[in-house]
Amino acid sequence: MNRYARTVMTRRQALELLSLTAGVCASPFSASAQGVTFPRGAIIRTLFKDMAPEELAGGATSFHEHLSLPADFNARFSAATAATRAANGAPAATGQGGAGRQAAPPAAGTAPGARAGGPPPAPGPDPMRDVNLMTEELLTAKRDGLACIVDAGAEAMGRDLEFIKQASMKANLPVVAAGGFYTQPFYPKEIATMNESQIIRALMKQADDTPLGAFGEIGSWDEMTVDERKVFRAVGKAHLETNLPIFTHTGIPGKAAIEQLNILEDAGVDPSRVLIGHLGNLVDPNVYVHRAICRRGAFVGFDRQGGGNDAQQVPLVMALIEAGFANHILIAGDASRGYGRPLTNFLPRLRAAGATDDVLRTITVDNPRRFLAFVPRRNRKR
């Protein structure tokens, strides 16, 4: 049997793993065993309140999920995918879908060339249309070991923030709202005529009014467009005004990953405040791009985990761990349901491949708190 053959962790096992108190260990990846420190005054900004990072030490944080997207999102996503592939001379993709279509993650924002991670959409009610069903999803996620979820929706995607607030309150599960501008096919029309200063003002208004706990998912379809570069520069400058962390969306196979980090760093952003997303799509056994991003101090996101494509990402994560970059890895599902599956499906694969419990806790509990924690440069308005 392949050493990465699927194993599934029970909820009890996931909770036991996440609640481990780390002891003295000779492993170079035992940072969590020695405790995680945060800058004085650092907070994690959730929808209802600013939390001390220490408050989320009892469970995992999933940095990239979707709790609310409009009913037409998949059609818009499919159309954008088809147009992009046609423009690049690629054959039409099959078996794809955006968020909300899959019965299992990865689902949201499946990029050009991606293979859908789950079976065909399950019949029946959609949790994104029923707050009670979404509440049940969040309660299940809590039982699976999640202490916090980051919603990666954006204004132009059509996210219903009040819906998310209701589900978060009913489930008593903290939700961080990310925001900004997603990718060219989802930009408001006025982005094309706005200059960087105008985009920065729009980002600041979102940050204040929502309130945002991160900028994300800020993306490019793969080959970055002129407008996408303009938005990235504006996001970098808005970060300097707010200190909000930034996570990105890259296409397949992640050609824009280095360029995204370059643009943000050129705008003055410390790479340690940046996470380059969807890098599980970049299946390179040498993890050249992944290691380059880690060496510069940024995080790498394996954020379509918990579904049918997990096996090919296990060697990538293990290669980064073995290279000493465990402190730079985050995982999530990019899903519209089954938010705990990265923990119950993907973690057992990593453990079977040799990842220690301390390393898995670092990746799921400590790293997301380090990424999301920031010292605010503007007062919370509400």
C-alpha positions as CSV (number, residue, x, y, z in Angstrom):
1,M,0.0,0.0,0.0
2,N,1.2,3.5,-0.8
3,R,2.6,5.1,2.4
4,Y,0.3,8.1,1.7
5,A,-2.8,6.0,1.5
6,R,-5.8,7.6,3.0
7,T,-6.4,7.4,6.7
8,V,-9.1,9.3,8.5
9,M,-8.7,10.8,12.0
10,T,-11.7,10.7,14.3
11,R,-12.9,13.9,15.9
12,R,-11.7,12.6,19.3
13,Q,-8.2,12.0,17.9
14,A,-8.1,15.4,16.2
15,L,-9.0,17.1,19.5
16,E,-6.4,15.1,21.4
17,L,-3.8,16.1,18.9
18,L,-4.7,19.8,19.0
19,S,-4.9,19.8,22.8
20,L,-1.4,18.2,23.3
21,T,0.8,20.0,25.7
22,A,4.2,20.0,24.2
23,G,7.1,18.7,26.2
24,V,10.8,19.0,25.8
25,C,11.8,17.7,22.4
26,A,15.0,17.5,20.4
27,S,13.1,18.2,17.1
28,P,14.1,21.4,15.3
29,F,10.4,22.0,14.8
30,S,9.4,22.2,18.5
31,A,8.8,25.9,18.5
32,S,5.3,25.3,19.8
33,A,6.7,23.3,22.7
34,Q,8.5,26.4,23.9
35,G,5.4,28.6,23.5
36,V,4.5,31.1,20.8
37,T,5.1,34.8,21.5
38,F,3.3,37.7,19.9
39,P,4.1,41.4,19.7
40,R,2.8,43.5,22.5
41,G,-0.7,44.8,21.7
42,A,-1.3,42.1,19.0
43,I,-4.8,41.0,18.4
44,I,-6.8,38.8,16.0
45,R,-9.7,40.7,14.7
46,T,-12.9,38.7,14.5
47,L,-16.3,39.9,13.4
48,F,-17.6,40.5,16.9
49,K,-14.5,41.5,18.9
50,D,-10.7,41.7,18.9
51,M,-9.2,38.6,20.6
52,A,-5.8,38.0,22.1
53,P,-4.0,35.4,20.1
54,E,-3.7,33.3,23.2
55,E,-7.5,32.9,23.3
56,L,-7.3,30.7,20.2
57,A,-4.5,28.4,21.5
58,G,-7.0,25.6,22.3
59,G,-7.8,24.6,18.7
60,A,-6.9,25.0,15.1
61,T,-7.6,28.1,12.9
62,S,-8.5,27.5,9.2
63,F,-7.2,30.6,7.4
64,H,-9.2,30.2,4.1
65,E,-12.8,29.0,3.9
66,H,-16.1,30.3,2.5
67,L,-19.3,30.6,4.6
68,S,-21.3,32.8,2.2
69,L,-21.3,33.1,-1.6
70,P,-24.1,34.0,-3.9
71,A,-26.0,31.3,-5.9
72,D,-24.5,32.6,-9.2
73,F,-20.9,32.4,-8.1
74,N,-20.2,29.0,-9.7
75,A,-21.6,30.1,-13.0
76,R,-19.4,33.2,-12.9
77,F,-16.4,31.2,-11.9
78,S,-16.9,28.7,-14.7
79,A,-17.3,31.4,-17.2
80,A,-14.1,33.1,-16.1
81,T,-12.3,29.8,-16.1
82,A,-13.4,29.0,-19.6
83,A,-12.5,32.5,-20.9
84,T,-9.1,32.3,-19.3
85,R,-8.3,28.9,-20.7
86,A,-9.4,29.9,-24.1
87,A,-7.2,33.0,-24.0
88,N,-4.2,30.9,-23.0
89,G,-4.9,28.3,-25.7
90,A,-5.7,25.6,-23.2
91,P,-8.3,22.9,-23.7
92,A,-11.6,23.2,-21.9
93,A,-11.5,21.9,-18.4
94,T,-13.8,19.2,-17.1
95,G,-15.0,18.3,-13.6
96,Q,-14.5,21.7,-12.1
97,G,-16.5,23.8,-9.9
98,G,-16.4,26.9,-7.6
99,A,-17.4,27.1,-4.0
100,G,-20.6,25.6,-2.9
101,R,-20.8,23.0,-5.7
102,Q,-18.7,20.3,-4.1
103,A,-20.0,17.9,-1.4
104,A,-16.5,17.8,-0.1
105,P,-13.5,20.2,-0.2
106,P,-11.6,21.5,-2.0
107,A,-14.4,23.5,-3.5
108,A,-14.2,27.3,-3.4
109,G,-12.4,29.1,-6.1
110,T,-11.2,26.0,-8.0
111,A,-8.7,27.5,-10.4
112,P,-8.1,26.9,-14.2
113,G,-6.8,23.4,-14.8
114,A,-7.8,22.2,-11.4
115,R,-9.5,18.9,-10.8
116,A,-12.4,19.1,-8.4
117,G,-11.7,17.6,-5.0
118,G,-15.0,16.1,-4.2
119,P,-17.9,14.1,-5.7
120,P,-20.7,15.8,-7.6
121,P,-22.8,18.2,-5.6
122,A,-25.0,16.6,-3.0
123,P,-28.7,17.1,-3.5
124,G,-30.6,18.9,-0.8
125,P,-30.4,22.2,1.0
126,D,-27.3,24.3,0.7
127,P,-25.8,25.6,4.0
128,M,-25.0,28.9,2.4
129,R,-28.8,29.5,2.0
130,D,-29.8,28.4,5.5
131,V,-28.3,29.9,8.6
132,N,-29.3,26.9,10.7
133,L,-27.6,24.5,8.4
134,M,-24.5,26.7,8.4
135,T,-24.6,26.8,12.2
136,E,-24.6,23.0,12.2
137,E,-21.5,23.1,9.8
138,L,-19.7,25.4,12.3
139,L,-20.7,23.3,15.3
140,T,-19.3,20.2,13.5
141,A,-16.1,22.1,12.7
142,K,-15.8,22.9,16.4
143,R,-16.1,19.2,17.3
144,D,-13.5,18.5,14.7
145,G,-11.1,20.8,16.5
146,L,-11.5,24.2,14.9
147,A,-11.3,27.3,17.2
148,C,-11.6,29.9,14.5
149,I,-12.4,30.2,10.8
150,V,-11.4,32.9,8.3
151,D,-14.0,33.7,5.7
152,A,-12.2,34.5,2.4
153,G,-15.1,36.2,0.7
154,A,-15.0,39.7,-0.7
155,E,-17.5,42.4,-1.3
156,A,-17.5,41.8,-5.1
157,M,-17.9,38.0,-4.6
158,G,-21.3,38.8,-3.1
159,R,-20.7,37.6,0.5
160,D,-23.6,38.1,2.9
161,L,-21.9,39.4,6.1
162,E,-25.0,39.4,8.2
163,F,-25.6,35.7,7.4
164,I,-22.1,34.9,8.6
165,K,-22.5,36.9,11.7
166,Q,-25.7,35.0,12.6
167,A,-24.1,31.6,12.0
168,S,-21.0,32.6,14.0
169,M,-23.1,33.8,16.9
170,K,-25.4,30.8,16.9
171,A,-22.4,28.4,16.8
172,N,-20.3,30.5,19.2
173,L,-17.3,30.1,16.8
174,P,-15.2,33.1,16.1
175,V,-15.0,34.1,12.4
176,V,-12.4,36.5,10.9
177,A,-13.7,38.3,7.9
178,A,-11.1,38.8,5.1
179,G,-11.8,41.2,2.3
180,G,-10.4,43.4,-0.5
181,F,-10.6,42.6,-4.2
182,Y,-10.4,39.0,-5.5
183,T,-9.3,38.6,-9.1
184,Q,-9.8,40.4,-12.4
185,P,-13.0,38.5,-13.5
186,F,-14.6,39.5,-10.1
187,Y,-13.5,43.1,-9.9
188,P,-16.1,45.9,-9.9
189,K,-16.1,47.6,-13.3
190,E,-14.8,50.8,-11.7
191,I,-11.5,49.2,-10.8
192,A,-10.3,49.7,-14.3
193,T,-10.6,53.4,-14.0
194,M,-9.5,53.8,-10.4
195,N,-6.0,54.8,-9.5
196,E,-4.1,53.2,-6.7
197,S,-5.0,56.0,-4.2
198,Q,-8.7,55.4,-4.9
199,I,-8.3,51.7,-4.5
200,I,-6.5,52.2,-1.2
201,R,-9.3,54.4,0.1
202,A,-11.9,51.7,-0.9
203,L,-9.8,49.0,0.9
204,M,-9.6,51.2,4.0
205,K,-13.3,51.7,4.0
206,Q,-13.8,47.9,3.8
207,A,-11.3,47.4,6.6
208,D,-13.2,49.8,8.9
209,D,-16.8,49.0,8.0
210,T,-16.6,45.2,8.1
211,P,-14.3,45.1,10.2
212,L,-11.7,43.1,8.4
213,G,-9.2,40.8,10.1
214,A,-7.1,40.3,6.9
215,F,-6.9,41.3,3.3
216,G,-7.7,38.2,1.2
217,E,-8.1,36.3,-0.9
218,I,-6.3,38.9,-3.1
219,G,-5.6,37.1,-6.3
220,S,-4.6,36.7,-9.9
221,W,-6.1,34.2,-12.3
222,D,-2.5,33.1,-13.1
223,E,-0.8,35.4,-15.5
224,M,-1.2,38.7,-13.7
225,T,-3.2,41.4,-15.4
226,V,-2.4,45.2,-15.3
227,D,-5.4,45.7,-13.0
228,E,-4.3,42.8,-10.7
229,R,-0.9,44.3,-10.3
230,K,-2.5,47.7,-9.5
231,V,-4.7,46.1,-6.9
232,F,-1.7,44.2,-5.3
233,R,0.2,47.5,-5.0
234,A,-2.8,49.1,-3.4
235,V,-3.3,46.2,-1.0
236,G,0.4,46.5,0.0
237,K,0.0,50.2,0.7
238,A,-3.3,49.6,2.6
239,H,-1.5,47.1,4.7
240,L,1.0,49.7,5.7
241,E,-1.9,51.9,7.0
242,T,-3.6,49.1,8.9
243,N,-1.1,46.3,9.5
244,L,-3.7,43.7,8.4
245,P,-2.1,40.4,7.2
246,I,-2.5,39.5,3.5
247,F,-3.3,36.1,1.9
248,T,-3.4,35.5,-1.8
249,H,-5.0,33.4,-4.5
250,T,-2.8,31.9,-7.2
251,G,-3.9,30.0,-10.2
252,I,-2.6,26.7,-11.5
253,P,0.3,26.0,-11.5
254,G,1.0,29.0,-9.4
255,K,3.0,31.0,-11.9
256,A,2.3,34.3,-10.2
257,A,3.3,33.2,-6.7
258,I,6.7,34.9,-6.7
259,E,5.4,37.9,-8.6
260,Q,2.7,38.4,-6.0
261,L,5.2,38.4,-3.2
262,N,7.6,40.7,-5.2
263,I,4.8,43.3,-5.7
264,L,3.8,43.3,-2.1
265,E,7.4,43.5,-0.8
266,D,8.2,46.3,-3.3
267,A,5.2,48.2,-1.8
268,G,6.9,48.0,1.6
269,V,5.2,44.9,3.1
270,D,7.2,42.7,5.4
271,P,7.0,39.2,3.9
272,S,6.2,37.7,7.3
273,R,2.8,39.4,7.0
274,V,2.0,37.6,3.7
275,L,0.7,34.2,2.9
276,I,0.9,33.0,-0.8
277,G,-2.1,30.7,-1.3
278,H,-3.1,27.6,-3.3
279,L,0.5,26.4,-3.4
280,G,-0.7,22.8,-3.1
281,N,-1.6,23.3,-6.8
282,L,2.1,23.7,-7.6
283,V,3.1,20.1,-7.5
284,D,6.9,20.3,-7.6
285,P,8.7,17.5,-5.7
286,N,11.6,19.9,-5.3
287,V,9.3,22.6,-3.8
288,Y,11.5,25.2,-5.4
289,V,9.0,28.1,-5.3
290,H,7.6,27.0,-1.9
291,R,11.1,27.1,-0.4
292,A,12.0,30.4,-2.0
293,I,8.9,32.0,-0.5
294,C,9.6,30.5,2.9
295,R,13.2,31.7,2.8
296,R,12.0,35.2,2.2
297,G,9.9,34.9,5.4
298,A,6.4,34.5,4.0
299,F,3.9,31.7,4.6
300,V,2.8,29.2,2.1
301,G,-0.8,28.0,2.0
302,F,-2.0,24.4,1.3
303,D,-5.6,25.5,1.4
304,R,-7.6,23.0,-0.7
305,Q,-7.0,20.0,1.6
306,G,-9.4,17.5,3.1
307,G,-10.8,16.2,-0.3
308,G,-9.8,13.8,-3.0
309,N,-6.4,15.4,-4.0
310,D,-4.7,15.2,-0.6
311,A,-2.1,12.5,-1.5
312,Q,-0.1,14.7,-3.9
313,Q,0.3,17.5,-1.4
314,V,1.6,15.2,1.4
315,P,5.2,15.0,-0.1
316,L,5.2,18.7,-0.7
317,V,4.4,19.5,3.0
318,M,6.8,16.9,4.2
319,A,9.6,18.3,2.0
320,L,9.1,21.7,3.5
321,I,9.0,20.3,7.1
322,E,12.2,18.4,6.4
323,A,13.8,21.6,5.0
324,G,13.1,23.3,8.3
325,F,10.1,25.4,7.1
326,A,7.3,24.0,9.4
327,N,6.8,27.5,10.8
328,H,5.8,28.8,7.4
329,I,3.0,26.2,6.5
330,L,-0.7,26.7,6.9
331,I,-3.6,24.4,5.8
332,A,-7.2,25.0,5.1
333,G,-10.0,23.6,2.9
334,D,-11.2,26.6,0.7
335,A,-14.5,24.9,1.2
336,S,-18.2,25.7,1.5
337,R,-18.9,22.8,3.9
338,G,-16.9,20.2,5.8
339,Y,-14.7,22.8,7.4
340,G,-13.0,20.4,9.7
341,R,-11.9,17.9,7.0
342,P,-8.3,19.3,6.6
343,L,-7.9,18.2,10.3
344,T,-9.7,14.9,10.1
345,N,-8.5,13.9,6.6
346,F,-5.2,15.6,5.8
347,L,-3.5,15.6,9.2
348,P,-3.5,11.8,9.5
349,R,-1.8,11.6,6.1
350,L,1.0,13.9,7.4
351,R,1.3,12.0,10.6
352,A,1.6,8.7,8.7
353,A,4.3,10.3,6.6
354,G,6.3,11.2,9.7
355,A,5.1,14.6,10.9
356,T,5.3,14.8,14.7
357,D,2.4,15.9,16.8
358,D,4.4,19.1,17.8
359,V,4.8,19.9,14.1
360,L,1.2,19.3,13.3
361,R,0.2,21.6,16.2
362,T,2.6,24.2,14.9
363,I,1.0,24.1,11.5
364,T,-2.7,24.1,12.6
365,V,-2.7,26.1,15.8
366,D,0.4,28.3,16.1
367,N,1.1,29.3,12.5
368,P,-2.4,30.7,11.8
369,R,-2.3,32.7,15.0
370,R,1.1,34.1,14.1
371,F,-0.1,35.0,10.7
372,L,-3.4,36.6,11.7
373,A,-2.1,38.5,14.8
374,F,-1.4,42.1,14.2
375,V,-0.9,45.3,16.1
376,P,-3.7,47.6,14.8
377,R,-2.7,51.0,13.4
378,R,-6.3,52.2,13.3
379,N,-8.9,51.9,16.0
380,R,-11.7,49.4,15.5
381,K,-14.9,51.3,14.6
382,R,-17.4,48.7,15.7
